[in-house]
């Protein structure tokens, strides 16, 4: 009987091979809980494998993870990758992805998942089904929720000069007045980029455009990757039915949505992103736009027009110190290729010396 003659029920659908990468940094209990929530996904995705990469925690996390993953429940599908240094989010993910893409049976899709997440049933399978149904999309992200069930922003537009002005002014009405679309994409729509806390990537696209640029230590690395994917003609999507509960900032202690002062590495990553994607002029214009917005906020505050409205984080001093001129290496792309040898030190360590 030919395939065309075979009745629909007689053709078994082969599930895609999905690998999940969880990068841990000093949150081993959360990481192991995350792995536990993934066990049920193996019903729909029997070839599912999980790599937990410990990013040089140096606090006993790797040993605790090794003991936890030795549990018989995880045998055959979860493994630990202990890394010797804290090379950052992108670098640690790259170390796992390089090994996965170079193994004899590489995955079709790689799902990056934060250790401080717990998935709702079917969340991983939904992302895999979405990519299988949309062959020209390279990435699809989940909808994040706080532990109390409140939604968290999960789909976004790329940073721009106008959006930096709006971010500094903390006045959404100005965006409507000037025709500047907000950073947050409220509906499923067609976002520019999606959160790296839970995103599934197509291996074929990664082979084409490369993995993360390890010149970023933390933040903006997924934005830059998805910009490259879009520039190469791949799509990026958001699947709101894939639900993931997220405790933001558990590993870093930083929740950029609500923080008094961001760490220096956030500004370093922002600077590198603008320089890499638009050059020095774009970096300076974006920083001055933020400052102009902040000045407008201060004026509104003096006029008592901001009561009850959340202000932008106070960043002016840090921008003056870190955001007005490129640093050595900011312009140089350091994108890992899928067939690069693993365990090479991240580029940001070279430029930080």
Beta strands, then each sheet from edge to edge (+ up, - down):
strand 1: 18-24
strand 2: 49-55
strand 3: 78-83
strand 4: 109-114
strand 5: 117-119
strand 6: 137-145
strand 7: 151-152
strand 8: 155-156
strand 9: 193-194
strand 10: 198-202
strand 11: 235-246
sheet 1: 3+ 2+ 1+ 4+ 10- 6+ 7-
sheet 2: 3+ 2+ 1+ 4+ 10- 6+ 11+ 5-
sheet 3: 8+ 9-
end
